[in-house]
């Protein structure tokens, strides 16, 4: 690992990654993502690299503790309620479902295993209808930090679709891959891809294939990490998509409705960049549908 003019032995970094990921809730994060977060950490605290020589020291253990806390904020924010065993079983039920009613029942079970998708359940179809009124019927969609949202694809009302879903969880990506295989088997016009991607890496985002629409649902807090909105702007700028759908929660952590759910900084950013935007307000979530190029 190179940090400025300093080179850190990769074997020491790999040993550190293994130790950091011993916590159950962090095991599904890709090693590459942890590696890049460590690089950022040592760029900020270069002197701490010398502590890697003594894994038994308190200073080494402090690095592990701080990195775990950082990863929980980035990854665990949307994974706290994930129940992977239930999801795998529900997916088997979906594969066996024959009627539309059976399929919808299982989809509801899948989407209910996480708070964000569970909250959208009553309004998913309405959400997509209103989105497509702005973007037109999309033939291709990118879903960044997708979580369980791809399980709502059958509710989109789209037959011919290329869908690329990206997340940090290897386990979740594997589950989505199986789900996309089922969808393709039932509809040959559907093409789905699920892969691990670090949404904090502009270099990786710039390699994404172009698409009509990109979803960034409740993702800006992860991107910006309380340090202004420069990172979000750079991500929006580099994405090869005409329409960007950026959403925000309209309820506090305690469940109360926010008095001012709109994000003035997002509106100011769009005006400054000359991007058109449309606001869609649904229970619990506010959507900014941004058009980067004129129609």
C-alpha positions, 0 to 999 in steps of 0.5 A: 500500500502506498500512502503519499511517499510511504509504502506499507507492507501489504502483508501487514495490511492483509493481516489487519483486514482479516482482524477487522473483519472478524466481527460478524456484521463486517464479514460480508464487506469486500476486502478491496473496500476495507483496503481503500478505507485503510488507505484513507485512514493512514493518509489521515494518520500516517504516523500510525503505520508504524504501529502495524509492527506490533499487533499486540499493542494497544495502539494497534488495537486502537486502529482496529477499533477505529476502523471497525467503527468507521466501517459500521457507519459506512456499511452497517447504516443500512444493514442492521436489520438484514436477515440473510437466512430469511431472505435465502428462504424467501428467494426459494419460495419466489422461485417456486411461486406460480401465480401473480398473487404468490409472487407478490406475497413473497416479494413483500416478505423479501422487501420487509426484511429491511427497514427502507424497503419495508417503508416503501412497500405501500407506495412502490408502484406509485413511486415507480409510476411517478418516476417514469412520468419524469424519466420516461420508460427506462430501458436501463437502470443502475442502482448504487448502494442498492440494498434490497431495492432490486427485489422491487423490480417486478413492481416497476411495470417494465418488461424489457430492462437491463438492471445493474445493482451494486453494493458492498455486501458479497452475500447480498450480491450473491442473493441478487444474482440468484434473483436476477437468474429467476427473473431472466428465466421468466422474462428473457427481455430482462438482463440483470447484473449484481456486483460488489462496488465501492461507491466512494471510488470515483475511479470505479464509478467512471467505469460503469456502463451508461444507463437511462436512470441511476438510483441513489436511494438514501446514499448521500450521507454515506458519500459525504460522511458529514463533510459537506457535499463535495463528494456527492456532487463529484459522484453525480457528475461522473455517473454516465446516466441522464437521470439521477434519482436521489432520495432522502428520508423525511423522518427522524431516527425516532420516526417523527416527520421532519419539519423541513424535509427538502434539501436546499443544498441539493437544489442549489447544487442542481441550479449551479450545475444547470441541471433540471430537477423534479421533486417527488414526495412520498411517505417517509422519503423525498426524491429528487429526479435530476436531469443532467442533459436537456431532453 
